[in-house]
């Protein structure tokens, strides 16, 4: 279980949700899904023998990592699926992690991964997927255009935001997913995607972010490498810098965030300063939006090495915002 002593500097919690309400799920055809196939995951030993991803945490690959990975990989109650769906005119990929047993529809966590273009990301995401599914959720994780073999260009929160917005149609088509009880969860870049989706009216009960930047202008000043890459990733960046910054900076439109939000950040995060979380919390407090802000002492980017406590706190937040009949 997560220990509250690990979680410090909880800035504020507004428990009232005022006039906020969930819009009913859209009635969307199953034609949104173009194909589904099972995913076979390598053993932990084979995983270590292959190339390492630059996004793997600093504490990766200990005996504890081996134990939790193999527990998830060999848990026969669940299955991992690779799903191709239509987003605008592109076939893009999402992973679905779900219980094999048939029964009532389960609430959904839309998990938004970090980083830029990715291949074979499911093996790194398996453990948090397993935690969420073991807690009673279906996990749906859009990978965005340009990743996992899909065509298109990842614009780091530009046109690729459509791949997140269009996952709603996928959820509506899944017979085991409760489309009336959906949550957003995002780490790092994925947290920025979650915030944009909330701004644009993505229908959820609540959301959670971890290690997200909330002010692109400040982030580019803090990270020279990110600043150098911005002109390569963001189309027409130099000519349209103000528009790119505005689109990806939640502190500028916090009043448009449409659901209760849990903001988590590592106190020792050197990739994205904790000030991004603090500033978003301040902006939400000023607008009267429901939120909780937690900074974790000693935690690095996306809460490494406190990933289990991070996911447990997110699960409690999601359960808090489920209607009683769905719990």
C-alpha positions as CSV (number, residue, x, y, z in Angstrom):
1,X,0.0,0.0,0.0
2,X,1.1,3.6,-0.6
3,X,2.3,5.4,2.5
4,X,1.1,8.9,2.9
5,X,4.5,9.7,4.6
6,X,6.1,9.4,1.1
7,X,3.8,12.1,-0.2
8,X,4.6,15.6,0.9
9,X,3.6,19.2,0.0
10,X,0.0,18.5,-0.9
11,X,-0.9,22.0,-1.9
12,X,-4.7,21.9,-2.0
13,X,-7.7,19.7,-2.4
14,X,-11.1,21.2,-3.5
15,X,-13.6,18.4,-2.9
16,X,-16.6,20.1,-4.3
17,X,-17.2,19.7,-8.0
18,X,-19.8,22.4,-8.4
19,X,-21.8,22.3,-11.5
20,X,-19.4,19.9,-13.3
21,X,-21.1,16.9,-14.9
22,X,-20.2,14.1,-17.3
23,X,-21.7,14.3,-20.7
24,X,-23.2,11.0,-21.8
25,X,-20.9,8.9,-24.0
26,X,-21.4,9.2,-27.7
27,X,-23.0,6.4,-29.7
28,X,-20.2,5.5,-32.1
29,X,-19.9,2.6,-34.6
30,X,-17.5,-0.2,-34.0
31,X,-16.0,0.7,-37.4
32,X,-13.6,2.9,-35.5
33,X,-11.6,-0.3,-34.8
34,X,-9.7,-1.6,-37.8
35,X,-8.1,-4.7,-36.3
36,X,-7.0,-6.4,-33.1
37,X,-4.2,-8.9,-32.3
38,X,-2.7,-10.3,-29.1
39,X,0.7,-9.1,-27.9
40,X,3.4,-11.6,-26.8
41,X,5.7,-10.1,-24.2
42,X,9.4,-11.1,-23.7
43,X,10.7,-12.5,-20.5
44,X,12.6,-10.1,-18.2
45,X,15.9,-11.8,-19.2
46,X,15.1,-11.4,-22.9
47,X,14.1,-7.8,-22.2
48,X,17.5,-7.1,-20.7
49,X,19.3,-8.8,-23.6
50,X,17.7,-6.4,-26.1
51,X,18.3,-2.7,-26.6
52,X,17.5,-0.5,-23.7
53,X,15.0,2.4,-24.1
54,X,16.2,5.9,-23.2
55,X,12.9,6.3,-21.3
56,X,13.4,3.5,-18.8
57,X,13.8,4.8,-15.2
58,X,17.1,5.2,-13.5
59,X,16.2,2.4,-11.0
60,X,15.3,-0.1,-13.8
61,X,16.4,-3.7,-13.9
62,X,16.7,-4.6,-10.2
63,X,15.5,-7.9,-8.7
64,X,12.3,-6.0,-7.7
65,X,11.8,-4.9,-11.3
66,X,12.2,-8.5,-12.4
67,X,9.6,-9.7,-9.9
68,X,6.9,-7.2,-10.7
69,X,7.4,-7.6,-14.5
70,X,7.3,-11.4,-14.4
71,X,4.2,-11.3,-12.1
72,X,2.4,-9.1,-14.6
73,X,3.6,-11.0,-17.7
74,X,2.6,-14.4,-16.4
75,X,-0.8,-13.4,-14.8
76,X,-3.2,-15.5,-16.9
77,X,-6.2,-13.4,-15.8
78,X,-5.3,-10.6,-18.2
79,X,-4.4,-10.1,-21.8
80,X,-2.6,-7.4,-23.8
81,X,-4.0,-6.5,-27.2
82,X,-2.7,-4.3,-30.0
83,X,-5.5,-2.5,-31.6
84,X,-5.5,-0.5,-34.8
85,X,-8.1,2.3,-35.1
86,X,-9.0,5.1,-37.3
87,X,-8.0,8.7,-36.4
88,X,-8.9,11.2,-39.0
89,X,-7.5,9.5,-42.2
90,X,-4.8,7.5,-40.4
91,X,-4.6,4.0,-39.0
92,X,-3.0,4.4,-35.6
93,X,-2.3,2.0,-32.7
94,X,-3.5,1.6,-29.1
95,X,-2.8,-1.1,-26.6
96,X,-5.6,-2.5,-24.6
97,X,-5.0,-4.4,-21.4
98,X,-8.0,-6.2,-19.9
99,X,-9.3,-9.0,-17.8
100,X,-10.1,-12.2,-19.8
101,X,-13.1,-13.1,-17.7
102,X,-16.4,-12.0,-19.1
103,X,-18.8,-10.1,-16.9
104,X,-19.9,-6.6,-16.3
105,X,-18.3,-3.8,-18.2
106,X,-15.4,-2.2,-16.4
107,X,-14.4,1.5,-16.1
108,X,-11.7,2.6,-18.4
109,X,-8.4,4.3,-17.8
110,X,-7.0,6.0,-20.9
111,X,-3.2,5.8,-20.3
112,X,-1.1,8.3,-22.1
113,X,2.6,7.4,-22.3
114,X,5.5,9.8,-22.3
115,X,8.3,10.5,-24.7
116,X,8.2,11.0,-28.5
117,X,8.0,8.4,-31.2
118,X,8.1,4.9,-29.7
119,X,8.3,1.3,-30.8
120,X,7.6,-1.8,-28.7
121,X,6.5,0.4,-25.8
122,X,4.0,-2.2,-24.4
123,X,6.8,-4.1,-22.6
124,X,7.7,-1.0,-20.6
125,X,4.0,-0.1,-19.9
126,X,3.0,-3.6,-18.8
127,X,3.5,-3.1,-15.1
128,X,1.4,0.0,-14.7
129,X,-1.2,-1.5,-17.0
130,X,-1.3,-4.6,-14.7
131,X,-1.7,-2.4,-11.6
132,X,-4.7,-0.6,-13.1
133,X,-6.3,-3.7,-14.4
134,X,-5.9,-5.6,-11.2
135,X,-7.7,-2.7,-9.5
136,X,-10.7,-3.3,-11.8
137,X,-10.1,-1.1,-14.8
138,X,-9.7,-1.7,-18.5
139,X,-6.6,0.1,-19.8
140,X,-6.7,1.7,-23.3
141,X,-3.4,3.4,-24.3
142,X,-3.1,5.4,-27.5
143,X,0.4,5.4,-28.9
144,X,-0.2,8.4,-31.3
145,X,0.6,8.6,-35.0
146,X,4.2,7.7,-36.1
147,X,4.6,5.1,-33.3
148,X,4.3,1.3,-33.2
149,X,4.6,1.2,-37.0
150,X,1.7,3.6,-37.6
151,X,1.9,6.2,-40.4
152,X,1.8,10.0,-39.8
153,X,3.9,12.5,-37.9
154,X,4.0,12.9,-34.1
155,X,3.8,16.6,-33.4
156,X,4.1,16.3,-29.6
157,X,0.6,17.6,-28.9
158,X,-0.3,19.1,-32.3
159,X,-2.4,17.2,-34.8
160,X,-1.6,13.9,-32.9
161,X,-4.0,15.1,-30.2
162,X,-6.7,13.8,-32.5
163,X,-5.4,10.3,-31.8
164,X,-6.3,10.8,-28.1
165,X,-9.6,12.5,-28.8
166,X,-10.7,9.7,-31.2
167,X,-10.0,7.0,-28.7
168,X,-13.4,7.8,-27.3
169,X,-14.9,6.1,-30.4
170,X,-12.8,3.0,-29.7
171,X,-14.0,2.8,-26.1
172,X,-17.6,3.0,-27.1
173,X,-17.1,0.0,-29.4
174,X,-15.5,-2.3,-26.8
175,X,-18.2,-4.6,-25.3
176,X,-16.2,-5.0,-22.0
177,X,-15.6,-1.2,-21.5
178,X,-17.9,1.1,-19.5
179,X,-18.0,4.2,-21.7
180,X,-19.8,6.1,-19.1
181,X,-17.0,5.8,-16.6
182,X,-13.7,6.9,-18.3
183,X,-10.6,8.4,-16.7
184,X,-7.4,10.0,-18.2
185,X,-3.9,9.2,-16.9
186,X,-0.8,10.7,-18.4
187,X,2.9,10.7,-17.7
188,X,5.4,13.4,-18.8
189,X,4.4,14.2,-22.5
190,X,1.3,12.2,-21.9
191,X,0.3,14.5,-19.1
192,X,0.5,17.4,-21.5
193,X,-1.8,15.4,-23.8
194,X,-4.3,14.8,-21.0
195,X,-4.4,18.5,-20.1
196,X,-5.1,19.4,-23.8
197,X,-7.8,16.8,-24.0
198,X,-9.5,18.1,-20.9
199,X,-9.4,21.6,-22.4
200,X,-11.1,20.4,-25.5
201,X,-13.9,18.6,-23.7
202,X,-12.8,14.9,-23.6
203,X,-15.5,13.2,-21.5
204,X,-14.1,11.8,-18.3
205,X,-15.0,11.4,-14.6
206,X,-11.5,12.6,-13.5
207,X,-7.9,12.7,-14.6
208,X,-4.4,12.4,-13.3
209,X,-1.0,13.6,-14.6
210,X,2.5,12.9,-13.4
211,X,5.7,14.8,-14.4
212,X,3.9,16.9,-17.0
213,X,5.2,20.2,-18.2
214,X,2.5,22.9,-18.0
215,X,4.4,25.9,-19.5
216,X,6.1,25.1,-22.7
217,X,8.0,28.4,-22.8
218,X,9.5,27.8,-19.4
219,X,10.3,24.2,-20.3
220,X,12.2,25.1,-23.4
221,X,14.3,27.6,-21.3
222,X,15.0,25.0,-18.7
223,X,16.0,22.2,-21.2
224,X,18.4,23.3,-24.0
225,X,18.1,19.9,-25.6
226,X,14.3,20.2,-25.8
227,X,14.6,23.7,-27.2
228,X,17.0,22.4,-29.9
229,X,14.6,19.6,-30.9
230,X,11.5,21.8,-30.9
231,X,12.1,23.2,-34.4
232,X,12.4,19.6,-35.7
233,X,9.3,18.2,-34.0
234,X,6.9,21.1,-34.0
235,X,5.9,22.2,-37.6
236,X,6.8,25.8,-38.3
237,X,8.0,26.4,-34.8
238,X,10.0,29.5,-35.3
239,X,7.3,31.2,-37.3
240,X,4.5,30.1,-35.0
241,X,6.3,29.9,-31.6
242,X,3.5,31.8,-29.7
243,X,0.8,29.5,-31.0
244,X,2.8,26.3,-30.2
245,X,3.5,27.6,-26.7
246,X,-0.1,28.6,-26.1
247,X,-1.5,25.2,-27.2
248,X,0.8,23.2,-24.9
249,X,0.8,25.4,-21.8
250,X,-2.0,24.5,-19.5
251,X,-1.3,27.3,-17.1
252,X,-2.6,29.7,-19.8
253,X,-6.1,28.0,-20.0
254,X,-6.5,26.3,-16.6
255,X,-10.1,27.7,-16.5
256,X,-10.9,25.3,-19.4
257,X,-9.8,22.1,-17.7
258,X,-13.1,20.2,-17.5
259,X,-12.7,17.5,-14.8
260,X,-11.3,16.9,-11.3
261,X,-7.5,16.7,-11.7
262,X,-4.8,14.9,-9.7
263,X,-1.4,16.5,-10.3
264,X,1.6,14.4,-9.2
265,X,5.3,15.4,-9.6
266,X,8.7,14.3,-8.3
267,X,10.4,16.7,-6.0
268,X,13.8,15.7,-7.5
269,X,12.6,15.7,-11.1
270,X,15.4,17.2,-13.2
271,X,13.7,16.6,-16.5
272,X,10.6,18.7,-15.8
273,X,10.8,21.1,-12.8
274,X,8.2,20.6,-10.0
275,X,7.4,24.3,-10.6
276,X,5.2,23.2,-13.5
277,X,3.0,21.3,-11.2
278,X,2.9,24.1,-8.6
279,X,2.0,26.7,-11.2
280,X,-0.8,24.6,-12.6
281,X,-2.2,24.0,-9.1
282,X,-2.1,27.8,-8.4
283,X,-3.9,28.5,-11.6
284,X,-6.6,25.9,-10.9
285,X,-7.1,27.2,-7.3
286,X,-7.7,30.7,-8.8
287,X,-10.3,29.4,-11.1
288,X,-12.0,27.2,-8.5
289,X,-11.4,24.0,-10.3
290,X,-11.4,20.7,-8.3
291,X,-7.8,19.3,-8.0
292,X,-5.2,17.7,-5.8
293,X,-1.5,18.5,-6.0
294,X,1.1,16.3,-4.6
295,X,4.9,16.6,-4.7
296,X,6.9,13.6,-3.7
297,X,10.2,14.2,-1.8
298,X,13.1,12.4,-3.5
299,X,11.1,11.2,-6.5
300,X,12.6,11.7,-9.9
301,X,10.9,12.1,-13.3
302,X,7.4,10.4,-13.4
303,X,7.9,9.5,-9.7
304,X,10.8,7.0,-10.2
305,X,11.4,5.0,-7.9
306,X,7.9,5.4,-6.4
307,X,5.9,4.1,-9.4
308,X,3.8,1.7,-7.3
309,X,2.7,4.4,-4.9
310,X,2.1,6.8,-7.8
311,X,-0.3,4.3,-9.5
312,X,-2.0,3.4,-6.2
313,X,-2.7,7.1,-5.6
314,X,-4.1,7.5,-9.1
315,X,-6.3,4.4,-8.6
316,X,-7.7,5.9,-5.3
317,X,-8.4,9.2,-7.1
318,X,-10.3,7.4,-9.9
319,X,-12.3,5.3,-7.5
320,X,-13.2,8.5,-5.6
321,X,-14.9,9.8,-8.7
322,X,-16.7,6.7,-9.7
323,X,-20.5,6.8,-9.1
324,X,-21.5,4.4,-6.2
325,X,-23.2,2.0,-8.5
326,X,-19.9,1.5,-10.5
327,X,-17.6,0.9,-7.5
